[in-house]
Amino acid sequence: MVEEVAQQPSRNHAVLCVDFGSTFTKAALVDAGSGTLLGTASHRTTIDTDVLDGYDACLRALQSDHPEADGADVLACSSAGGGLRVAVVGNEELVTAEAGRRVALSSGGKVVHVVALSADADPLPGLLASKPDVVLLVGGTDGGNTEALLAGARMLAGARWATPVVVAGNVDAREDVAGLLAASATPYVLADNVVPRIGVLAPGSARAAIREMFLAHVIGGKHLSARTDFAAMVRGPTPDLVLTGVEVLAATLACDVVVVDVGGATTDVHSVVDLDPEDATLGREVVATTPVTRTVEGDLGMRWSAVSTVESGVAAGVLETDPALDRAARLRHDDPAHLPVNPVDASYDMRIATAATVLAVRRHAGRSRVVLSDTGRVIERSGKDLREVDLLVGSGGVLRNAAPEVAERILRSVVGTDPEGWQLPERPALVVDRDYVLAAVGLLAGQHPEAARTLARRHFHPDGREASGA
């Protein structure tokens, strides 16, 4: 399927931005000089043959209408074949392991297992069973106890761990950790500490190292294509590049942004929010929020996770018990390619999408509650405060393909002052990423930053003049 999005501008260098998704491969042809979206195309992801078969179909479709597609540079991201599976090995579950989990999520990985060495007497079986693509090894603050990081390294070295390890703990132990992993022939890369000192969470270096390992080991290791050009075009995991796109969007519009992406298997929430300094701390009891955050809800989705979405929605009071909805969810789970056949069937999709949106944004945002303490009544907050967010963006096929009024209704389910204290956006502008350009913005950001900013501004400006509004 190809769609012409804009009039052809004066000839400039074109870039083809491609997302190899778990279900569909999406391509966006962008004029790198003007930041204009020339056209888009999509095809089912051909995981059953060669992942580039679907890409070739997108390219042919674009070439038929846009000669600029011939010879265009290609920048790609991928979540095909299950995306990036990350396991976190840390010492304390409430601090270093949780900090590592948040860093792994921000890097575009799906966290499949978290090991807290201080609480798990035999952590190796669970780690092996989770089958991660990358292990993020964390532990200790810089200049503090080195044993936490060394214990994880000894466990991995003793198991002769074969998949890549990103070391992001106490820098004083890195040389010894490197020696242990090298002796066991475990591939590894050293990054800065994710918790360099108490009160600080620093994800940037580890996020870049995880992307490096994804490109060096995971893309080729999944054997998605027999052609060498696949690995050459991929720049990182899709969620990582989408989050980069959200960062560009927030900086370009100078506003706080939340993106909710409702997929078939997961619902992801990305946010870039200017935090109150009191919220941006890392304590011994709880891991602080960060300005740039991504959460992944593996039990919320439109197809593979439809049954658990309905169950969770009923349990939370978001959905009413309905045997017909239960049957519709089971149908979608059993047949992920199912498309609604009539208005009633389509209404089930909308109800599932609403539940996934509400629950995912609630989990990302957390809530504020009045509790009694030794000093009296105090406000206790959890999660990330989204109440002052300026722009709420909806993404995912169910929102892109819905009528504008339906997409707006779904997004408005997470807007307003919440009587239960959920810290939801109160007065945001609403936009749907109908042309699926957030990934393209993220892909362009490194080599074509001005084109990335222009693309973001044109498609998401909250006053609606240039945006595809909800």
DOGUKE-878216 format. One record per residue (C-alpha): residue number from 1; residue in one letter; x, y, z. Coordinates in Angstrom, 1 decimal, decimal comma. Layout:
# DOGUKE-878216
(pt NUM; a; (X; Y; Z))
...
This chain:
# DOGUKE-878216
(pt 1; m; (0,0; 0,0; 0,0))
(pt 2; v; (1,4; 3,4; -1,0))
(pt 3; e; (0,1; 6,8; -0,1))
(pt 4; e; (1,2; 10,1; -1,5))
(pt 5; v; (1,5; 12,6; 1,3))
(pt 6; a; (2,7; 15,8; -0,1))
(pt 7; q; (3,4; 17,7; -3,3))
(pt 8; q; (6,9; 17,1; -4,7))
(pt 9; p; (9,1; 20,0; -3,7))
(pt 10; s; (12,2; 21,1; -5,6))
(pt 11; r; (14,6; 18,2; -6,0))
(pt 12; n; (16,7; 17,6; -2,9))
(pt 13; h; (18,4; 14,6; -1,5))
(pt 14; a; (15,8; 12,0; -0,4))
(pt 15; v; (16,1; 9,6; 2,5))
(pt 16; l; (14,0; 6,5; 2,9))
(pt 17; c; (13,1; 5,9; 6,6))
(pt 18; v; (12,0; 2,3; 7,2))
(pt 19; d; (10,6; 0,6; 10,3))
(pt 20; f; (10,7; -3,2; 10,2))
(pt 21; g; (7,8; -3,8; 12,6))
(pt 22; s; (6,7; -7,0; 14,2))
(pt 23; t; (3,6; -7,0; 11,9))
(pt 24; f; (4,1; -4,4; 9,2))
(pt 25; t; (7,1; -2,8; 7,5))
(pt 26; k; (6,5; 0,9; 7,1))
(pt 27; a; (8,5; 3,2; 4,8))
(pt 28; a; (8,5; 7,0; 4,7))
(pt 29; l; (10,3; 8,9; 1,9))
(pt 30; v; (11,5; 12,3; 3,2))
(pt 31; d; (13,2; 15,2; 1,3))
(pt 32; a; (16,2; 15,8; 3,5))
(pt 33; g; (16,6; 19,4; 2,3))
(pt 34; s; (13,1; 20,6; 3,0))
(pt 35; g; (11,9; 18,1; 5,6))
(pt 36; t; (8,9; 17,3; 3,4))
(pt 37; l; (7,3; 13,9; 3,6))
(pt 38; l; (7,0; 12,8; 0,0))
(pt 39; g; (5,2; 9,6; 0,4))
(pt 40; t; (4,6; 6,5; 2,6))
(pt 41; a; (4,2; 2,8; 1,9))
(pt 42; s; (3,6; -0,3; 4,0))
(pt 43; h; (3,7; -4,0; 3,6))
(pt 44; r; (3,3; -6,9; 6,0))
(pt 45; t; (6,7; -7,8; 7,6))
(pt 46; t; (7,9; -10,9; 5,7))
(pt 47; i; (9,4; -12,7; 8,6))
(pt 48; d; (8,4; -16,0; 7,0))
(pt 49; t; (10,7; -15,5; 4,0))
(pt 50; d; (13,2; -12,7; 4,1))
(pt 51; v; (12,5; -9,5; 6,0))
(pt 52; l; (13,7; -7,5; 3,0))
(pt 53; d; (10,9; -8,9; 0,8))
(pt 54; g; (8,5; -6,6; 2,5))
(pt 55; y; (11,0; -3,7; 2,2))
(pt 56; d; (11,4; -4,4; -1,6))
(pt 57; a; (7,6; -4,2; -2,0))
(pt 58; c; (7,5; -0,8; -0,2))
(pt 59; l; (10,4; 0,5; -2,3))
(pt 60; r; (8,7; -0,6; -5,6))
(pt 61; a; (5,4; 1,1; -4,5))
(pt 62; l; (7,2; 4,4; -3,7))
(pt 63; q; (9,3; 4,3; -6,9))
(pt 64; s; (6,2; 4,1; -9,0))
(pt 65; d; (5,2; 7,6; -7,9))
(pt 66; h; (8,4; 9,2; -6,6))
(pt 67; p; (11,6; 8,9; -8,7))
(pt 68; e; (13,5; 10,3; -5,7))
(pt 69; a; (13,2; 6,9; -4,1))
(pt 70; d; (15,7; 5,5; -6,6))
(pt 71; g; (19,1; 5,6; -5,0))
(pt 72; a; (17,8; 7,2; -1,8))
(pt 73; d; (19,8; 6,7; 1,4))
(pt 74; v; (18,1; 4,2; 3,7))
(pt 75; l; (17,9; 4,6; 7,4))
(pt 76; a; (16,0; 1,8; 9,3))
(pt 77; c; (15,0; 0,6; 12,7))
(pt 78; s; (13,7; -2,9; 13,6))
(pt 79; s; (11,5; -4,7; 16,0))
(pt 80; a; (11,0; -7,7; 13,7))
(pt 81; g; (11,6; -11,1; 15,1))
(pt 82; g; (10,6; -10,1; 18,6))
(pt 83; g; (12,7; -6,9; 18,9))
(pt 84; l; (15,3; -6,5; 21,5))
(pt 85; r; (15,1; -8,7; 24,6))
(pt 86; v; (17,0; -7,3; 27,6))
(pt 87; a; (17,7; -8,9; 31,0))
(pt 88; v; (18,9; -6,8; 33,9))
(pt 89; v; (21,4; -8,2; 36,5))
(pt 90; g; (21,8; -6,0; 39,6))
(pt 91; n; (22,2; -6,2; 43,3))
(pt 92; e; (19,2; -4,6; 45,0))
(pt 93; e; (15,8; -4,9; 43,4))
(pt 94; l; (14,6; -1,5; 44,6))
(pt 95; v; (17,5; 0,5; 43,5))
(pt 96; t; (20,2; -0,8; 41,1))
(pt 97; a; (18,1; -3,5; 39,4))
(pt 98; e; (15,1; -1,2; 39,0))
(pt 99; a; (17,4; 1,6; 37,7))
(pt 100; g; (18,8; -0,9; 35,2))
(pt 101; r; (15,3; -1,9; 34,1))
(pt 102; r; (14,3; 1,7; 33,4))
(pt 103; v; (17,5; 2,2; 31,4))
(pt 104; a; (16,8; -1,0; 29,4))
(pt 105; l; (13,3; 0,2; 28,6))
(pt 106; s; (14,6; 3,7; 27,5))
(pt 107; s; (17,0; 2,0; 25,1))
(pt 108; g; (14,2; 0,3; 23,2))
(pt 109; g; (14,4; -3,1; 24,7))
(pt 110; k; (11,7; -5,3; 26,1))
(pt 111; v; (12,8; -6,3; 29,6))
(pt 112; v; (12,3; -10,0; 29,9))
(pt 113; h; (13,9; -10,7; 33,3))
(pt 114; v; (15,4; -8,8; 36,2))
(pt 115; v; (17,8; -10,5; 38,6))
(pt 116; a; (18,4; -9,0; 42,1))
(pt 117; l; (21,4; -10,9; 43,3))
(pt 118; s; (20,9; -10,0; 47,0))
(pt 119; a; (17,5; -11,7; 46,9))
(pt 120; d; (17,9; -14,6; 44,5))
(pt 121; a; (20,0; -17,6; 45,8))
(pt 122; d; (20,1; -19,2; 42,3))
(pt 123; p; (19,5; -16,6; 39,7))
(pt 124; l; (21,0; -18,4; 36,7))
(pt 125; p; (18,0; -20,7; 35,7))
(pt 126; g; (15,6; -17,8; 35,5))
(pt 127; l; (18,1; -15,8; 33,5))
(pt 128; l; (18,7; -18,6; 31,1))
(pt 129; a; (15,0; -19,3; 30,6))
(pt 130; s; (14,3; -15,7; 29,7))
(pt 131; k; (16,6; -16,0; 26,6))
(pt 132; p; (17,7; -12,4; 26,5))
(pt 133; d; (19,5; -10,8; 23,5))
(pt 134; v; (21,5; -8,5; 25,8))
(pt 135; v; (22,3; -8,5; 29,5))
(pt 136; l; (22,6; -5,2; 31,3))
(pt 137; l; (24,9; -5,6; 34,2))
(pt 138; v; (24,6; -2,9; 36,9))
(pt 139; g; (25,5; -2,5; 40,6))
(pt 140; g; (27,2; -0,1; 43,0))
(pt 141; t; (27,8; 3,6; 42,9))
(pt 142; d; (31,1; 5,0; 41,6))
(pt 143; g; (33,7; 4,8; 44,4))
(pt 144; g; (31,5; 2,5; 46,5))
(pt 145; n; (31,2; -1,2; 47,0))
(pt 146; t; (32,6; -3,2; 44,0))
(pt 147; e; (31,4; -6,6; 45,1))
(pt 148; a; (27,9; -6,0; 43,8))
(pt 149; l; (29,1; -5,7; 40,2))
(pt 150; l; (31,8; -8,4; 40,5))
(pt 151; a; (29,2; -10,9; 41,8))
(pt 152; g; (27,1; -10,5; 38,6))
(pt 153; a; (30,2; -10,8; 36,4))
(pt 154; r; (31,4; -13,9; 38,2))
(pt 155; m; (27,9; -15,5; 37,7))
(pt 156; l; (28,0; -14,7; 33,9))
(pt 157; a; (31,6; -15,8; 33,5))
(pt 158; g; (31,0; -19,0; 35,4))
(pt 159; a; (28,1; -19,8; 33,0))
(pt 160; r; (30,3; -18,9; 30,0))
(pt 161; w; (27,6; -16,5; 29,0))
(pt 162; a; (27,5; -16,3; 25,2))
(pt 163; t; (25,2; -13,3; 24,5))
(pt 164; p; (26,3; -9,7; 24,8))
(pt 165; v; (26,7; -8,0; 28,1))
(pt 166; v; (26,6; -4,2; 28,7))
(pt 167; v; (28,5; -3,3; 31,9))
(pt 168; a; (27,1; -0,1; 33,5))
(pt 169; g; (28,0; -0,3; 37,2))
(pt 170; n; (30,7; 1,0; 39,6))
(pt 171; v; (33,5; 2,2; 37,3))
(pt 172; d; (36,1; 1,1; 39,9))
(pt 173; a; (35,2; -2,5; 39,2))
(pt 174; r; (35,1; -2,3; 35,4))
(pt 175; e; (38,6; -3,5; 34,8))
(pt 176; d; (38,1; -6,7; 36,9))
(pt 177; v; (34,7; -7,2; 35,3))
(pt 178; a; (36,2; -6,9; 31,9))
(pt 179; g; (38,8; -9,5; 32,8))
(pt 180; l; (36,2; -12,0; 34,0))
(pt 181; l; (34,1; -11,6; 30,9))
(pt 182; a; (37,0; -11,7; 28,5))
(pt 183; a; (38,3; -14,9; 30,0))
(pt 184; s; (34,9; -16,6; 29,5))
(pt 185; a; (34,7; -15,3; 25,9))
(pt 186; t; (31,6; -13,3; 26,7))
(pt 187; p; (31,1; -10,4; 24,3))
(pt 188; y; (30,8; -7,2; 26,4))
(pt 189; v; (31,0; -3,4; 26,2))
(pt 190; l; (31,7; -1,0; 29,0))
(pt 191; a; (29,4; 2,0; 29,7))
(pt 192; d; (29,2; 4,7; 32,4))
(pt 193; n; (27,5; 3,8; 35,6))
(pt 194; v; (23,7; 4,1; 35,4))
(pt 195; v; (23,7; 5,1; 39,1))
(pt 196; p; (27,0; 7,0; 39,5))
(pt 197; r; (26,0; 8,2; 43,0))
(pt 198; i; (22,9; 8,1; 45,2))
(pt 199; g; (20,3; 10,5; 43,9))
(pt 200; v; (21,4; 10,3; 40,2))
(pt 201; l; (20,1; 8,1; 37,4))
(pt 202; a; (22,3; 8,5; 34,2))
(pt 203; p; (20,9; 6,3; 31,3))
(pt 204; g; (22,6; 7,9; 28,3))
(pt 205; s; (25,9; 5,9; 28,0))
(pt 206; a; (24,2; 2,6; 28,7))
(pt 207; r; (21,4; 3,4; 26,3))
(pt 208; a; (24,0; 4,0; 23,5))
(pt 209; a; (25,9; 0,8; 24,4))
(pt 210; i; (22,8; -1,3; 24,2))
(pt 211; r; (22,1; 0,1; 20,8))
(pt 212; e; (25,7; -0,8; 19,8))
(pt 213; m; (25,2; -4,4; 21,0))
(pt 214; f; (21,9; -4,6; 19,2))
(pt 215; l; (23,5; -3,6; 15,9))
(pt 216; a; (26,6; -5,7; 16,3))
(pt 217; h; (25,1; -8,9; 17,6))
(pt 218; v; (21,3; -9,0; 17,6))
(pt 219; i; (20,4; -7,9; 14,1))
(pt 220; g; (22,6; -10,5; 12,5))
(pt 221; g; (21,9; -13,1; 15,1))
(pt 222; k; (18,2; -13,2; 14,4))
(pt 223; h; (18,9; -14,3; 10,8))
(pt 224; l; (16,0; -12,1; 9,5))
(pt 225; s; (17,6; -11,7; 6,1))
(pt 226; a; (20,2; -13,4; 3,9))
(pt 227; r; (21,2; -10,1; 2,4))
(pt 228; t; (24,0; -8,0; 3,9))
(pt 229; d; (22,2; -4,7; 3,2))
(pt 230; f; (19,7; -5,3; 6,0))
(pt 231; a; (22,3; -5,0; 8,8))
(pt 232; a; (23,8; -2,0; 7,0))
(pt 233; m; (20,6; 0,0; 6,9))
(pt 234; v; (19,4; -0,7; 10,5))
(pt 235; r; (20,4; 2,0; 13,0))
(pt 236; g; (18,8; 0,6; 16,2))
(pt 237; p; (15,7; -1,0; 17,7))
(pt 238; t; (12,4; 0,7; 16,8))
(pt 239; p; (11,4; 1,9; 20,3))
(pt 240; d; (14,7; 3,5; 20,8))
(pt 241; l; (14,4; 5,5; 17,6))
(pt 242; v; (10,8; 6,4; 18,3))
(pt 243; l; (11,9; 7,7; 21,7))
(pt 244; t; (14,5; 9,8; 20,0))
(pt 245; g; (11,8; 11,1; 17,7))
(pt 246; v; (9,8; 12,1; 20,8))
(pt 247; e; (12,8; 13,9; 22,2))
(pt 248; v; (13,2; 15,8; 19,0))
(pt 249; l; (9,5; 16,7; 19,0))
(pt 250; a; (9,6; 18,0; 22,5))
(pt 251; a; (12,7; 20,1; 21,9))
(pt 252; t; (11,3; 21,4; 18,6))
(pt 253; l; (8,0; 22,5; 20,0))
(pt 254; a; (9,5; 23,4; 23,4))
(pt 255; c; (6,8; 21,5; 25,2))
(pt 256; d; (6,2; 18,4; 27,3))
(pt 257; v; (5,0; 15,4; 25,2))
(pt 258; v; (3,5; 12,0; 25,8))
(pt 259; v; (3,1; 9,4; 23,1))
(pt 260; v; (0,9; 6,3; 23,6))
(pt 261; d; (1,6; 3,6; 21,0))
(pt 262; v; (-1,1; 0,9; 21,0))
(pt 263; g; (0,3; -2,2; 19,3))
(pt 264; g; (-0,8; -5,8; 18,8))
(pt 265; a; (1,3; -7,3; 21,6))
(pt 266; t; (2,3; -4,3; 23,8))
(pt 267; t; (1,3; -0,8; 24,5))
(pt 268; d; (4,2; 1,6; 24,9))
(pt 269; v; (4,2; 5,0; 26,5))
(pt 270; h; (7,0; 7,5; 25,8))
(pt 271; s; (7,3; 10,8; 27,6))
(pt 272; v; (9,6; 13,8; 27,7))
(pt 273; v; (8,7; 16,1; 30,6))
(pt 274; d; (10,5; 18,9; 32,4))
(pt 275; l; (10,6; 17,5; 35,9))
(pt 276; d; (10,4; 19,3; 39,2))
(pt 277; p; (13,9; 19,0; 40,7))
(pt 278; e; (12,4; 17,3; 43,8))
(pt 279; d; (11,1; 14,5; 41,5))
(pt 280; a; (14,4; 13,9; 39,7))
(pt 281; t; (16,2; 12,2; 42,6))
(pt 282; l; (17,1; 8,5; 43,2))
(pt 283; g; (16,5; 7,4; 46,7))
(pt 284; r; (17,4; 4,2; 48,6))
(pt 285; e; (13,7; 3,1; 48,7))
(pt 286; v; (12,5; 4,0; 45,2))
(pt 287; v; (13,9; 4,8; 41,7))
(pt 288; a; (13,3; 8,4; 40,5))
(pt 289; t; (11,6; 9,3; 37,3))
(pt 290; t; (13,7; 10,8; 34,5))
(pt 291; p; (12,8; 13,5; 32,0))
(pt 292; v; (12,9; 11,0; 29,1))
(pt 293; t; (11,0; 7,8; 29,9))
(pt 294; r; (9,5; 4,8; 28,2))
(pt 295; t; (7,4; 2,1; 29,6))
(pt 296; v; (6,3; -1,1; 27,9))
(pt 297; e; (3,1; -3,0; 29,0))
(pt 298; g; (3,4; -6,5; 27,7))
(pt 299; d; (-0,1; -7,5; 28,8))
(pt 300; l; (-1,8; -4,7; 26,9))
(pt 301; g; (-2,4; -4,9; 23,2))
(pt 302; m; (-4,9; -5,3; 20,4))
(pt 303; r; (-4,2; -8,9; 19,3))
(pt 304; w; (-1,7; -11,1; 21,0))
(pt 305; s; (-2,5; -9,4; 24,3))
(pt 306; a; (-6,2; -8,8; 23,8))
(pt 307; v; (-7,4; -11,3; 26,4))
(pt 308; s; (-5,2; -10,0; 29,1))
(pt 309; t; (-6,1; -6,4; 28,2))
(pt 310; v; (-9,8; -7,2; 28,7))
(pt 311; e; (-9,1; -9,0; 31,9))
(pt 312; s; (-7,0; -6,1; 33,3))
(pt 313; g; (-9,6; -3,6; 32,1))
(pt 314; v; (-12,4; -5,4; 33,9))
(pt 315; a; (-10,3; -5,7; 37,1))
(pt 316; a; (-9,5; -2,0; 37,0))
(pt 317; g; (-13,0; -1,0; 36,4))
(pt 318; v; (-12,2; 0,4; 33,0))
(pt 319; l; (-14,4; -2,2; 31,2))
(pt 320; e; (-17,6; -3,8; 32,2))
(pt 321; t; (-17,9; -7,6; 32,2))
(pt 322; d; (-19,2; -8,7; 28,8))
(pt 323; p; (-19,0; -12,3; 27,5))
(pt 324; a; (-19,2; -11,0; 23,9))
(pt 325; l; (-16,1; -8,8; 24,5))
(pt 326; d; (-14,4; -11,8; 26,0))
(pt 327; r; (-15,1; -13,8; 22,9))
(pt 328; a; (-13,9; -11,0; 20,6))
(pt 329; a; (-10,7; -10,8; 22,6))
(pt 330; r; (-10,1; -14,5; 22,3))
(pt 331; l; (-10,7; -14,3; 18,5))
(pt 332; r; (-8,1; -11,6; 18,2))
(pt 333; h; (-5,6; -13,5; 20,3))
(pt 334; d; (-6,0; -16,7; 18,2))
(pt 335; d; (-6,0; -14,8; 14,9))
(pt 336; p; (-3,8; -11,7; 15,1))
(pt 337; a; (-4,4; -10,9; 11,5))
(pt 338; h; (-8,2; -10,5; 12,2))
(pt 339; l; (-9,8; -7,3; 10,8))
(pt 340; p; (-13,2; -6,1; 12,0))
(pt 341; v; (-16,0; -7,4; 9,7))
(pt 342; n; (-18,8; -5,1; 10,8))
(pt 343; p; (-19,5; -2,0; 13,1))
(pt 344; v; (-20,1; -4,2; 16,2))
(pt 345; d; (-16,8; -6,0; 15,6))
(pt 346; a; (-15,1; -2,7; 15,2))
(pt 347; s; (-16,5; -1,4; 18,4))
(pt 348; y; (-14,7; -4,3; 20,2))
(pt 349; d; (-11,4; -3,0; 18,9))
(pt 350; m; (-12,2; 0,5; 20,2))
(pt 351; r; (-13,1; -0,9; 23,6))
(pt 352; i; (-9,9; -2,9; 23,8))
(pt 353; a; (-7,9; 0,1; 22,6))
(pt 354; t; (-9,4; 2,3; 25,2))
(pt 355; a; (-8,6; -0,1; 28,0))
(pt 356; a; (-5,0; -0,5; 26,7))
(pt 357; t; (-4,6; 3,3; 26,5))
(pt 358; v; (-6,0; 4,0; 30,0))
(pt 359; l; (-4,1; 1,3; 31,8))
(pt 360; a; (-0,8; 1,9; 30,0))
(pt 361; v; (-0,9; 5,7; 30,7))
(pt 362; r; (-1,9; 5,2; 34,3))
(pt 363; r; (1,0; 2,8; 34,9))
(pt 364; h; (3,4; 5,3; 33,3))
(pt 365; a; (2,0; 8,3; 35,2))
(pt 366; g; (1,4; 6,8; 38,6))
(pt 367; r; (-0,8; 8,7; 41,1))
(pt 368; s; (-0,9; 11,1; 44,0))
(pt 369; r; (-2,7; 10,1; 47,2))
(pt 370; v; (-3,1; 11,6; 50,6))
(pt 371; v; (-1,7; 9,3; 53,3))
(pt 372; l; (-1,3; 9,5; 57,0))
(pt 373; s; (2,3; 9,6; 58,4))
(pt 374; d; (3,9; 10,3; 61,7))
(pt 375; t; (3,8; 14,0; 60,8))
(pt 376; g; (0,2; 14,0; 59,7))
(pt 377; r; (-1,5; 14,0; 56,3))
(pt 378; v; (1,0; 14,1; 53,4))
(pt 379; i; (0,8; 13,7; 49,6))
(pt 380; e; (2,5; 10,5; 48,4))
(pt 381; r; (3,3; 10,3; 44,7))
(pt 382; s; (4,4; 7,4; 42,5))
(pt 383; g; (5,3; 7,3; 38,8))
(pt 384; k; (5,7; 10,3; 36,5))
(pt 385; d; (3,5; 13,4; 36,9))
(pt 386; l; (2,0; 14,1; 33,4))
(pt 387; r; (-0,6; 16,6; 34,5))
(pt 388; e; (1,1; 19,6; 32,8))
(pt 389; v; (1,8; 17,8; 29,6))
(pt 390; d; (1,2; 20,0; 26,5))
(pt 391; l; (0,8; 17,5; 23,8))
(pt 392; l; (-0,6; 13,9; 23,7))
(pt 393; v; (0,2; 11,9; 20,6))
(pt 394; g; (-1,6; 8,7; 19,7))
(pt 395; s; (0,2; 6,1; 17,6))
(pt 396; g; (-0,5; 2,5; 16,5))
(pt 397; g; (-2,6; 1,0; 13,8))
(pt 398; v; (-5,9; 1,1; 15,7))
(pt 399; l; (-5,5; 4,9; 16,2))
(pt 400; r; (-4,1; 5,7; 12,7))
(pt 401; n; (-6,9; 3,8; 11,0))
(pt 402; a; (-9,8; 5,0; 13,2))
(pt 403; a; (-12,1; 7,8; 12,2))
(pt 404; p; (-10,8; 11,1; 13,8))
(pt 405; e; (-13,7; 11,3; 16,2))
(pt 406; v; (-13,1; 7,7; 17,4))
(pt 407; a; (-9,3; 8,3; 17,8))
(pt 408; e; (-10,1; 11,5; 19,8))
(pt 409; r; (-12,5; 9,6; 22,1))
(pt 410; i; (-9,8; 7,0; 22,9))
(pt 411; l; (-7,2; 9,6; 23,6))
(pt 412; r; (-9,6; 11,7; 25,8))
(pt 413; s; (-10,0; 8,7; 28,0))
(pt 414; v; (-6,7; 9,6; 29,6))
(pt 415; v; (-7,3; 13,4; 29,7))
(pt 416; g; (-8,5; 15,5; 32,6))
(pt 417; t; (-8,4; 15,8; 36,4))
(pt 418; d; (-8,7; 12,3; 37,7))
(pt 419; p; (-10,8; 11,8; 40,9))
(pt 420; e; (-8,6; 8,7; 41,9))
(pt 421; g; (-5,4; 10,7; 41,8))
(pt 422; w; (-3,9; 9,4; 38,5))
(pt 423; q; (-1,5; 12,0; 37,3))
(pt 424; l; (-2,9; 12,2; 33,7))
(pt 425; p; (-2,5; 15,0; 31,2))
(pt 426; e; (-5,1; 17,6; 32,1))
(pt 427; r; (-5,3; 19,9; 29,1))
(pt 428; p; (-3,1; 18,6; 26,3))
(pt 429; a; (-3,5; 19,1; 22,6))
(pt 430; l; (-4,3; 15,8; 20,8))
(pt 431; v; (-2,6; 14,6; 17,7))
(pt 432; v; (-2,5; 11,2; 15,9))
(pt 433; d; (0,6; 10,1; 14,1))
(pt 434; r; (-1,4; 9,2; 11,0))
(pt 435; d; (1,5; 9,1; 8,6))
(pt 436; y; (3,7; 7,2; 11,1))
(pt 437; v; (6,5; 9,7; 11,1))
(pt 438; l; (7,8; 9,6; 14,7))
(pt 439; a; (10,2; 6,8; 13,8))
(pt 440; a; (11,3; 8,8; 10,7))
(pt 441; v; (12,0; 11,8; 12,9))
(pt 442; g; (14,2; 9,7; 15,2))
(pt 443; l; (16,0; 8,1; 12,3))
(pt 444; l; (16,7; 11,5; 10,7))
(pt 445; a; (17,9; 13,2; 13,9))
(pt 446; g; (21,5; 12,1; 13,7))
(pt 447; q; (22,4; 12,9; 10,1))
(pt 448; h; (19,6; 15,3; 9,1))
(pt 449; p; (18,7; 17,2; 12,3))
(pt 450; e; (17,0; 20,1; 10,6))
(pt 451; a; (14,8; 17,8; 8,4))
(pt 452; a; (13,9; 15,9; 11,6))
(pt 453; r; (12,8; 19,1; 13,3))
(pt 454; t; (10,8; 20,3; 10,3))
(pt 455; l; (9,1; 17,0; 9,9))
(pt 456; a; (8,2; 17,0; 13,6))
(pt 457; r; (6,9; 20,5; 13,5))
(pt 458; r; (4,8; 20,0; 10,4))
(pt 459; h; (3,1; 16,9; 11,6))
(pt 460; f; (2,6; 17,5; 15,3))
(pt 461; h; (2,3; 21,2; 15,9))
(pt 462; p; (-0,3; 21,4; 18,6))
(pt 463; d; (-2,2; 24,4; 17,1))
(pt 464; g; (-3,4; 22,0; 14,4))
(pt 465; r; (-2,3; 24,2; 11,5))
(pt 466; e; (0,3; 21,8; 10,2))
(pt 467; a; (-0,5; 18,7; 12,2))
(pt 468; s; (-2,6; 15,6; 11,5))
(pt 469; g; (-5,0; 16,3; 14,3))
(pt 470; a; (-7,2; 13,9; 16,3))
